[in-house]
Amino acid sequence: MRNQRLTHDHLETPYFLIDEQELQSNLNQLEEALQKHWGNSLIGYSFKTNGLPWLLNYFKERGIYAEVVSDDEYELAKKLGYKKEKIIYNGVAKSKETFIEAVKNGCIVNVDSQRELDWLRELDRSSGEIFEVGIRVNFDLERACPNETVMGAEGGRFGFCYENGDLKKAIDTVNELKTISLTGLHLHCSTKTRSLNIYRAISKMACEITQKYSLKLKYVDVGGGFFGGLKDKPQFDEYIEVISSELSKVFNNEDTVLIVEPGTSIVSSPFSFVTSVVDVKQTSANHFATTDGSHININPLKNKGIKFFRVQYKISEDRKLIDKQVISGFTCMEDDRIMVLEDAPQVLVGDQIIYEKVGAYSMSLSPLFIKFFPAVYVEKDGVMMEAREKWTADHYL
């Protein structure tokens, strides 16, 4: 980060802006909820949600673990200086080399596929040490929470299936290995609702599996997927209370670590994206306003509507009301239409449109399409610093 004090008036749009106070507030609320309801817990930040190096360093400096889901993210965590015991290695994109290294180094490694079980067999034959791993659970969450999961009746594709016996086979495989010890369960699931019911069902399943197979676990990892930064949605305190009330029926919080892996709930609300109107025009069909931002910056998958934004009118003058204004992006794609302003004052060149709560997946999924990555700034106590400079052709090359 450059040690340079900046003001909004001096910044060239488009750019991302991080509210550091809100970021810290979100983290504090989660930590307080964990301490209140379970105590023996740890937080792993989901790298995939937003991998901005400034952000990853921010969490590292506060003792948060790195939750990574590929060999590239694993190497990034090491490069940034995360200690080996503070890396959680999940997902199906592990390489054999990094998988074995992570297990040997004492990282929290959750086995997700048959090939990883095969790699454990090789590790078992090559060493006399005892290594610890966890297993990711695949179970029918849709049955427990109808119409709440992402895949619905099609089911999730990660982990070992509980219902068809594959989880039991995976547990048996690990238990048969002389130098491998099963110490954890990972139960992250993708959902549409992010409801409290989801985490109640996940926690109940952790208890059921542990009792059925007589497991002695050091941790239960419930994953992420929480709401965050929205007052009308479940809060961290409610989530952790539900989780702890179920887990406490089987687990002792003195002996079992509760792991949570937040992403969106921590980083979505502190991020804004600031754009400027660069052109307005009237056609026979619509009134268009073109901006120097794009839907690829804030909603690359075009899978959600724009709910949080504000228009900053730069020029004080009377403006007529326009019944429909199509706010568009800079790309040459006709469907780069970000949103529609209805019954609003006419926007003019130089006005700014600021999109709020855009820190989750927006930057991670943004392509290098037509324009390179915009700058990122951090604001705290009215002072702004540059966290990432705007990319140029030199950065790309």
C-alpha positions in Angstrom: 0.0 0.0 0.0 1.3 3.4 -0.9 1.7 5.8 2.1 -0.1 8.6 0.2 -3.1 10.5 1.5 -5.8 10.9 -1.2 -9.2 12.5 -1.5 -12.2 11.4 -3.5 -11.9 14.5 -5.8 -8.4 13.4 -6.9 -9.2 9.8 -7.7 -9.7 8.7 -11.3 -12.7 6.5 -11.8 -13.5 3.7 -11.9 -12.1 2.4 -8.6 -12.9 0.1 -5.7 -13.1 1.6 -2.3 -12.7 -0.4 1.0 -14.2 0.9 4.2 -11.7 -0.5 6.6 -13.8 0.3 9.7 -16.7 -1.7 8.4 -14.4 -4.5 7.5 -13.0 -4.6 11.0 -16.5 -4.3 12.4 -17.7 -7.4 10.5 -14.7 -9.4 11.7 -15.2 -8.2 15.3 -18.9 -9.3 15.3 -18.0 -12.8 14.1 -15.2 -13.2 16.6 -17.5 -12.0 19.4 -20.2 -14.4 18.4 -17.8 -17.3 18.4 -16.3 -16.4 21.7 -19.7 -16.0 23.3 -21.2 -19.3 22.1 -18.3 -21.7 21.6 -15.0 -20.2 22.6 -12.7 -22.8 21.1 -12.9 -21.7 17.5 -11.0 -20.4 14.5 -11.8 -18.4 11.4 -10.5 -19.3 7.9 -11.0 -16.5 5.4 -12.1 -17.8 2.0 -9.4 -16.7 -0.5 -11.7 -17.4 -3.5 -14.2 -14.8 -2.4 -11.8 -11.9 -2.8 -8.1 -12.5 -3.2 -6.9 -8.9 -3.2 -3.4 -9.2 -1.6 -4.0 -6.2 0.7 -7.1 -8.0 2.1 -5.3 -11.3 2.5 -2.5 -9.6 4.4 -5.1 -7.7 6.5 -6.6 -11.0 7.7 -3.2 -12.6 8.2 -2.1 -9.8 10.5 -5.2 -10.4 12.6 -4.5 -14.1 13.1 -7.2 -15.3 10.6 -6.4 -18.6 8.8 -6.2 -18.9 5.1 -8.9 -21.1 3.6 -7.6 -22.2 0.1 -9.1 -24.5 -2.5 -6.4 -25.0 -5.1 -2.7 -25.5 -5.4 -2.3 -21.9 -6.6 -4.2 -20.4 -3.6 -2.1 -22.7 -1.3 1.1 -21.3 -2.9 -0.2 -17.8 -2.6 -0.9 -18.2 1.1 2.7 -19.4 1.6 4.0 -16.5 -0.4 2.1 -14.0 1.7 3.7 -15.5 4.8 0.8 -17.5 6.3 2.2 -20.0 8.8 1.7 -23.6 7.8 -0.5 -24.3 10.8 -2.8 -21.5 9.7 -3.7 -22.8 6.3 -6.9 -24.8 5.7 -6.7 -26.7 2.4 -10.1 -27.7 0.9 -11.5 -28.3 -2.5 -11.0 -30.6 -5.5 -8.2 -28.6 -7.2 -5.3 -29.7 -4.9 -2.2 -30.9 -6.6 -0.6 -34.1 -5.3 2.6 -32.3 -4.4 0.8 -29.5 -2.4 -1.6 -32.0 -0.8 1.2 -34.2 0.5 3.2 -31.2 1.6 0.2 -29.7 3.4 -0.5 -32.9 5.3 3.1 -33.3 6.3 3.3 -29.6 7.4 0.3 -30.0 9.7 -2.1 -27.8 7.7 -5.8 -28.5 8.2 -6.4 -30.6 5.1 -9.9 -31.8 4.3 -10.0 -34.8 1.9 -12.5 -34.3 -0.9 -11.9 -37.0 -3.5 -10.9 -40.6 -4.2 -7.5 -39.5 -5.6 -6.7 -37.8 -2.3 -7.4 -41.0 -0.5 -5.0 -42.7 -2.9 -2.4 -40.1 -2.1 -2.8 -40.8 1.6 -2.0 -44.5 0.9 1.3 -43.5 -0.7 2.0 -41.1 2.2 1.2 -43.9 4.7 3.8 -46.2 3.1 6.5 -43.5 3.0 6.6 -42.3 6.6 6.4 -43.5 10.2 4.9 -40.2 11.4 1.3 -39.7 12.3 -0.5 -37.2 10.1 -4.0 -35.7 10.6 -6.7 -35.1 8.0 -10.4 -34.3 7.9 -13.0 -35.5 5.4 -15.6 -33.5 3.5 -19.1 -34.8 3.9 -21.7 -34.9 1.1 -25.2 -35.3 2.4 -28.8 -34.6 1.3 -29.2 -31.1 2.7 -32.1 -30.5 0.3 -34.1 -33.2 2.1 -33.5 -31.4 5.4 -34.0 -27.9 4.0 -36.4 -28.1 0.9 -35.8 -25.5 -1.8 -32.9 -23.9 0.1 -29.9 -25.5 -1.6 -28.2 -24.3 -4.8 -28.5 -27.6 -6.7 -31.8 -28.8 -5.3 -32.7 -32.3 -6.1 -29.6 -32.7 -8.3 -27.5 -32.7 -5.2 -24.1 -31.3 -4.4 -21.0 -32.8 -6.0 -18.4 -32.3 -3.3 -17.2 -34.6 -0.6 -18.1 -38.3 0.1 -21.7 -39.2 0.1 -23.2 -40.2 3.5 -26.4 -41.8 2.2 -24.9 -44.2 -0.3 -22.1 -45.4 2.0 -19.1 -43.7 0.3 -18.4 -41.6 3.4 -18.2 -44.8 5.5 -15.8 -46.3 3.0 -13.6 -43.1 3.1 -13.6 -43.2 6.9 -12.7 -46.8 6.9 -9.9 -46.2 4.4 -8.4 -43.5 6.6 -8.7 -45.6 9.7 -7.0 -48.5 8.1 -3.9 -46.4 7.4 -1.3 -46.7 10.1 0.1 -43.2 9.9 -3.1 -41.3 9.1 -5.5 -40.1 11.7 -9.0 -38.8 11.0 -9.5 -35.7 13.2 -12.1 -33.5 11.5 -15.3 -33.2 9.4 -15.9 -30.5 6.8 -19.6 -29.9 5.9 -19.7 -26.7 3.9 -22.7 -26.5 1.6 -23.8 -23.9 -1.0 -27.3 -22.6 -0.4 -29.7 -20.0 -1.8 -31.2 -18.9 1.4 -28.3 -18.8 3.9 -30.9 -19.5 6.6 -30.4 -20.6 10.1 -32.0 -23.9 9.2 -29.1 -24.7 7.0 -26.6 -24.5 9.8 -28.9 -26.4 12.2 -29.0 -29.2 9.6 -25.2 -29.1 9.1 -24.5 -29.3 12.8 -27.0 -32.1 13.3 -25.3 -34.1 10.6 -21.9 -33.6 12.1 -23.3 -35.0 15.4 -25.1 -37.9 13.6 -22.0 -39.0 11.7 -19.7 -38.7 14.7 -21.9 -40.9 16.8 -22.7 -43.4 14.1 -19.1 -44.1 13.3 -17.7 -43.5 16.8 -15.3 -40.7 15.6 -13.0 -38.8 17.9 -12.7 -35.4 16.3 -10.5 -32.4 17.0 -12.6 -30.1 14.9 -15.9 -29.6 13.1 -15.7 -27.3 10.0 -19.2 -25.9 9.1 -17.9 -23.8 6.2 -19.2 -20.4 5.3 -22.1 -19.0 3.3 -23.4 -16.7 6.0 -25.2 -13.4 5.5 -23.2 -10.4 6.6 -23.6 -6.6 6.6 -27.4 -6.7 6.2 -29.5 -5.7 9.2 -32.6 -7.5 8.0 -30.9 -10.9 7.7 -29.6 -13.4 10.3 -26.6 -12.0 12.2 -23.4 -13.8 13.2 -24.6 -14.2 16.8 -27.7 -16.1 15.6 -25.8 -18.4 13.3 -23.2 -19.4 15.9 -25.9 -19.8 18.6 -27.8 -22.3 16.4 -24.6 -24.1 15.5 -23.3 -24.4 19.1 -26.7 -25.4 20.4 -26.7 -28.5 18.1 -23.0 -29.3 18.4 -23.0 -29.2 22.2 -25.4 -32.2 22.2 -22.4 -34.4 21.2 -19.3 -32.3 21.3 -17.5 -30.6 24.2 -16.2 -27.1 23.3 -13.1 -27.7 25.3 -12.1 -30.6 23.2 -13.5 -29.7 19.7 -12.6 -26.7 17.7 -15.4 -25.1 15.7 -14.1 -23.8 12.3 -16.0 -21.3 10.2 -14.9 -20.2 6.7 -16.5 -16.8 6.0 -16.1 -14.9 2.7 -19.1 -12.9 1.5 -20.3 -12.1 5.1 -17.1 -10.3 5.9 -16.0 -8.6 2.7 -19.1 -7.9 0.7 -20.4 -4.8 2.6 -17.1 -2.9 3.0 -16.4 -2.7 -0.7 -17.9 0.0 -3.1 -17.2 0.5 -6.8 -17.2 4.1 -8.0 -17.9 5.0 -11.6 -18.5 8.1 -13.7 -21.0 8.9 -16.4 -19.0 9.5 -19.6 -21.9 9.8 -22.1 -25.6 10.2 -22.3 -27.8 9.7 -25.4 -31.4 9.3 -26.4 -32.4 6.7 -29.0 -35.8 5.8 -30.4 -36.0 3.1 -27.7 -34.2 4.3 -24.6 -32.3 7.0 -22.7 -28.8 5.6 -22.2 -26.1 6.6 -19.8 -22.7 5.1 -20.4 -20.3 4.8 -17.5 -16.6 3.9 -17.2 -17.5 0.9 -15.1 -19.2 -2.3 -16.3 -21.3 -5.2 -15.0 -18.1 -7.3 -15.3 -16.6 -5.3 -12.4 -19.5 -5.8 -10.0 -21.6 -8.7 -11.2 -19.5 -10.7 -13.7 -22.0 -13.6 -13.8 -25.0 -11.3 -14.2 -26.8 -13.5 -11.7 -28.2 -10.9 -9.4 -29.9 -7.5 -9.5 -28.3 -4.3 -8.4 -29.8 -3.5 -5.0 -27.3 -1.2 -3.3 -26.2 2.0 -5.1 -26.4 5.7 -5.0 -26.1 8.5 -7.6 -23.9 11.5 -6.8 -25.0 14.4 -8.9 -21.9 16.6 -9.5 -23.5 19.7 -10.9 -26.1 21.6 -9.0 -28.9 22.4 -11.5 -32.5 21.6 -12.1 -32.9 18.2 -13.8 -35.9 16.8 -15.4 -37.2 13.5 -14.2 -36.7 10.6 -16.6 -39.0 7.6 -16.4 -36.4 5.2 -17.6 -32.6 5.5 -17.8 -30.5 2.5 -18.8 -27.1 2.7 -17.0 -24.6 0.9 -19.1 -21.0 -0.1 -19.0 -17.9 0.6 -21.1 -17.7 -2.7 -23.0 -18.7 -3.2 -26.6 -21.3 -5.9 -25.6 -24.9 -4.8 -26.0 -25.9 -6.6 -22.9 -23.5 -4.6 -20.7 -26.5 -2.9 -19.1 -26.0 -2.6 -15.4 -29.3 -1.4 -14.2 -32.3 0.8 -15.0 -33.1 4.0 -13.1 -36.8 4.6 -13.0 -38.4 8.0 -12.3 -35.1 9.6 -11.4 -33.4 12.9 -12.1 -31.5 12.8 -15.4 -27.9 11.8 -15.0 -25.3 13.9 -16.9 -21.7 13.5 -17.9 -19.5 13.8 -14.8 -22.1 12.4 -12.4 -21.0 9.4 -10.3 -22.8 6.1 -9.7 -21.5 4.2 -6.7 -22.3 0.6 -6.3 -22.2 -0.7 -2.7 -21.6 -4.1 -1.0 -19.7 -5.5 -4.0 -16.7 -7.1 -2.3 -17.7 -10.7 -2.8 -16.6 -12.5 -6.0 -16.8 -9.3 -8.1 -13.0 -8.8 -8.2 -12.2 -12.5 -8.2 -14.4 -13.2 -11.2 -13.8 -10.0 -13.2 -12.1 -10.7 -16.6 -9.4 -8.7 -18.2 -11.9 -7.8 -20.9 -11.2 -4.5 -22.9 -9.9 -2.7 -19.8 -7.5 -3.8 -17.2 -8.1 -4.0 -13.4 -9.1 -0.7 -11.8 -7.3 0.8 -8.8 -8.4 -0.1 -5.2 -8.3 2.3 -2.3 -8.8 1.9 1.4 -10.5 4.5 3.6 -10.2 4.8 7.3 -11.0 7.8 9.5 -11.3 9.9 6.5 -7.9 9.1 5.1 -7.5 7.1 1.9 -4.6 5.0 0.8 -3.9 3.0 -2.4 -4.1 -0.7 -1.9 -3.7 -1.6 -5.6 -2.7 0.7 -8.4 -4.6 0.7 -11.7 -3.3 -2.0 -14.0 -1.6 -0.8 -17.3 -0.3 -2.7 -20.3 2.9 -3.1 -18.4 1.2 -5.0 -15.6 -0.6 -7.2 -18.1 2.7 -8.0 -20.0 
